């Protein structure tokens, strides 16, 4: 399953600041970027970035959006974070059983 992660911000340089910290290196992301989109084939890495964004959401002026496969895009928040991660984890279990 593909997991599409979108990080958005209206604050100039905020996405770059977060991604530089997340990847622990200077990224090629421009300061003017207002949306960063990455499609993960590795669902473990997708779950990891969701966790990290949500654990640090109060430190950055960003929002996180996720799309699982062809489903609707949803904003991740403290109320639905665990449900979304569980849905992603369930895809691992289904894939492992085949």
ChimeraX commands (.cxc) that place a marker at each C-alpha (Angstrom):
marker #1 position 0.00,0.00,0.00 radius 0.5
marker #1 position 1.15,3.51,-0.74 radius 0.5
marker #1 position 0.90,6.14,1.97 radius 0.5
marker #1 position 0.97,9.77,0.86 radius 0.5
marker #1 position 2.18,12.23,3.49 radius 0.5
marker #1 position 1.57,15.96,3.05 radius 0.5
marker #1 position 3.03,18.53,5.41 radius 0.5
marker #1 position 1.64,22.03,4.99 radius 0.5
marker #1 position 2.42,25.42,6.48 radius 0.5
marker #1 position 1.59,29.04,5.77 radius 0.5
marker #1 position 4.68,30.17,7.69 radius 0.5
marker #1 position 7.69,30.75,5.47 radius 0.5
marker #1 position 10.54,28.30,6.12 radius 0.5
marker #1 position 8.59,26.17,8.60 radius 0.5
marker #1 position 8.48,23.01,6.49 radius 0.5
marker #1 position 12.19,23.26,5.73 radius 0.5
marker #1 position 12.95,23.79,9.43 radius 0.5
marker #1 position 10.96,20.68,10.37 radius 0.5
marker #1 position 12.39,18.48,7.60 radius 0.5
marker #1 position 15.98,19.56,8.31 radius 0.5
marker #1 position 15.46,18.50,11.91 radius 0.5
marker #1 position 13.63,15.27,10.97 radius 0.5
marker #1 position 16.28,14.13,8.50 radius 0.5
marker #1 position 19.06,15.50,10.73 radius 0.5
marker #1 position 20.67,17.30,7.78 radius 0.5
marker #1 position 20.23,20.28,5.50 radius 0.5
marker #1 position 17.53,19.43,2.96 radius 0.5
marker #1 position 17.01,20.81,-0.54 radius 0.5
marker #1 position 13.59,22.14,0.46 radius 0.5
marker #1 position 13.20,25.83,-0.37 radius 0.5
marker #1 position 12.10,28.27,2.36 radius 0.5
marker #1 position 9.10,29.28,0.25 radius 0.5
marker #1 position 7.63,25.74,0.11 radius 0.5
marker #1 position 4.11,25.66,1.58 radius 0.5
marker #1 position 3.42,21.96,0.98 radius 0.5
marker #1 position 5.75,18.95,1.02 radius 0.5
marker #1 position 4.36,15.70,-0.38 radius 0.5
marker #1 position 6.01,12.31,-0.25 radius 0.5
marker #1 position 4.58,8.96,-1.28 radius 0.5
marker #1 position 5.88,6.15,0.92 radius 0.5
marker #1 position 6.01,2.57,-0.27 radius 0.5
marker #1 position 7.53,1.59,3.08 radius 0.5
marker #1 position 4.63,1.92,5.51 radius 0.5
marker #1 position 6.96,1.69,8.53 radius 0.5
marker #1 position 8.67,4.92,7.40 radius 0.5
marker #1 position 5.26,6.52,6.84 radius 0.5
marker #1 position 4.16,5.61,10.37 radius 0.5
marker #1 position 7.44,6.98,11.71 radius 0.5
marker #1 position 7.06,10.41,10.11 radius 0.5
marker #1 position 3.43,10.59,11.28 radius 0.5
marker #1 position 4.59,9.91,14.85 radius 0.5
marker #1 position 7.42,12.45,14.65 radius 0.5
marker #1 position 5.25,15.18,13.16 radius 0.5
marker #1 position 2.53,14.66,15.74 radius 0.5
marker #1 position 5.03,14.49,18.62 radius 0.5
marker #1 position 6.47,17.85,17.49 radius 0.5
marker #1 position 3.36,19.56,16.14 radius 0.5
marker #1 position 3.34,22.15,18.92 radius 0.5
marker #1 position 6.90,23.21,18.04 radius 0.5
marker #1 position 6.14,23.94,14.38 radius 0.5
marker #1 position 3.42,25.81,12.53 radius 0.5
marker #1 position 2.58,22.83,10.30 radius 0.5
marker #1 position -0.31,20.51,9.58 radius 0.5
marker #1 position -0.16,16.86,8.53 radius 0.5
marker #1 position -2.38,15.18,5.95 radius 0.5
marker #1 position -2.38,11.48,5.03 radius 0.5
marker #1 position -3.84,9.46,2.19 radius 0.5
marker #1 position -3.90,5.67,2.41 radius 0.5
marker #1 position -3.91,4.17,-1.07 radius 0.5
marker #1 position -6.83,5.65,-3.00 radius 0.5
marker #1 position -8.82,6.68,0.08 radius 0.5
marker #1 position -9.68,10.27,0.96 radius 0.5
marker #1 position -7.00,12.60,2.26 radius 0.5
marker #1 position -7.45,13.27,5.99 radius 0.5
marker #1 position -5.83,15.70,8.36 radius 0.5
marker #1 position -4.03,13.95,11.20 radius 0.5
marker #1 position -4.69,15.31,14.68 radius 0.5
marker #1 position -4.36,14.09,18.23 radius 0.5
marker #1 position -7.82,12.49,18.11 radius 0.5
marker #1 position -7.34,10.37,14.97 radius 0.5
marker #1 position -3.56,9.76,14.96 radius 0.5
marker #1 position -3.77,6.31,16.55 radius 0.5
marker #1 position -6.64,5.23,14.30 radius 0.5
marker #1 position -4.68,6.19,11.18 radius 0.5
marker #1 position -1.52,4.45,12.38 radius 0.5
marker #1 position -3.59,1.36,13.22 radius 0.5
marker #1 position -5.05,1.37,9.69 radius 0.5
marker #1 position -1.55,1.52,8.23 radius 0.5
marker #1 position -0.33,-1.25,10.56 radius 0.5
marker #1 position -3.27,-3.42,9.51 radius 0.5
marker #1 position -2.05,-3.24,5.91 radius 0.5
marker #1 position 1.22,-4.79,7.10 radius 0.5
marker #1 position -0.64,-7.65,8.75 radius 0.5
marker #1 position -2.76,-8.27,5.64 radius 0.5
marker #1 position 0.32,-8.20,3.40 radius 0.5
marker #1 position 2.18,-10.58,5.73 radius 0.5
marker #1 position -0.69,-13.08,5.68 radius 0.5
marker #1 position -0.65,-13.38,1.87 radius 0.5
marker link #1:1,2 radius 0.2
marker link #1:2,3 radius 0.2
marker link #1:3,4 radius 0.2
marker link #1:4,5 radius 0.2
marker link #1:5,6 radius 0.2
marker link #1:6,7 radius 0.2
marker link #1:7,8 radius 0.2
marker link #1:8,9 radius 0.2
marker link #1:9,10 radius 0.2
marker link #1:10,11 radius 0.2
marker link #1:11,12 radius 0.2
marker link #1:12,13 radius 0.2
marker link #1:13,14 radius 0.2
marker link #1:14,15 radius 0.2
marker link #1:15,16 radius 0.2
marker link #1:16,17 radius 0.2
marker link #1:17,18 radius 0.2
marker link #1:18,19 radius 0.2
marker link #1:19,20 radius 0.2
marker link #1:20,21 radius 0.2
marker link #1:21,22 radius 0.2
marker link #1:22,23 radius 0.2
marker link #1:23,24 radius 0.2
marker link #1:24,25 radius 0.2
marker link #1:25,26 radius 0.2
marker link #1:26,27 radius 0.2
marker link #1:27,28 radius 0.2
marker link #1:28,29 radius 0.2
marker link #1:29,30 radius 0.2
marker link #1:30,31 radius 0.2
marker link #1:31,32 radius 0.2
marker link #1:32,33 radius 0.2
marker link #1:33,34 radius 0.2
marker link #1:34,35 radius 0.2
marker link #1:35,36 radius 0.2
marker link #1:36,37 radius 0.2
marker link #1:37,38 radius 0.2
marker link #1:38,39 radius 0.2
marker link #1:39,40 radius 0.2
marker link #1:40,41 radius 0.2
marker link #1:41,42 radius 0.2
marker link #1:42,43 radius 0.2
marker link #1:43,44 radius 0.2
marker link #1:44,45 radius 0.2
marker link #1:45,46 radius 0.2
marker link #1:46,47 radius 0.2
marker link #1:47,48 radius 0.2
marker link #1:48,49 radius 0.2
marker link #1:49,50 radius 0.2
marker link #1:50,51 radius 0.2
marker link #1:51,52 radius 0.2
marker link #1:52,53 radius 0.2
marker link #1:53,54 radius 0.2
marker link #1:54,55 radius 0.2
marker link #1:55,56 radius 0.2
marker link #1:56,57 radius 0.2
marker link #1:57,58 radius 0.2
marker link #1:58,59 radius 0.2
marker link #1:59,60 radius 0.2
marker link #1:60,61 radius 0.2
marker link #1:61,62 radius 0.2
marker link #1:62,63 radius 0.2
marker link #1:63,64 radius 0.2
marker link #1:64,65 radius 0.2
marker link #1:65,66 radius 0.2
marker link #1:66,67 radius 0.2
marker link #1:67,68 radius 0.2
marker link #1:68,69 radius 0.2
marker link #1:69,70 radius 0.2
marker link #1:70,71 radius 0.2
marker link #1:71,72 radius 0.2
marker link #1:72,73 radius 0.2
marker link #1:73,74 radius 0.2
marker link #1:74,75 radius 0.2
marker link #1:75,76 radius 0.2
marker link #1:76,77 radius 0.2
marker link #1:77,78 radius 0.2
marker link #1:78,79 radius 0.2
marker link #1:79,80 radius 0.2
marker link #1:80,81 radius 0.2
marker link #1:81,82 radius 0.2
marker link #1:82,83 radius 0.2
marker link #1:83,84 radius 0.2
marker link #1:84,85 radius 0.2
marker link #1:85,86 radius 0.2
marker link #1:86,87 radius 0.2
marker link #1:87,88 radius 0.2
marker link #1:88,89 radius 0.2
marker link #1:89,90 radius 0.2
marker link #1:90,91 radius 0.2
marker link #1:91,92 radius 0.2
marker link #1:92,93 radius 0.2
marker link #1:93,94 radius 0.2
marker link #1:94,95 radius 0.2
marker link #1:95,96 radius 0.2
marker link #1:96,97 radius 0.2
marker link #1:97,98 radius 0.2
view
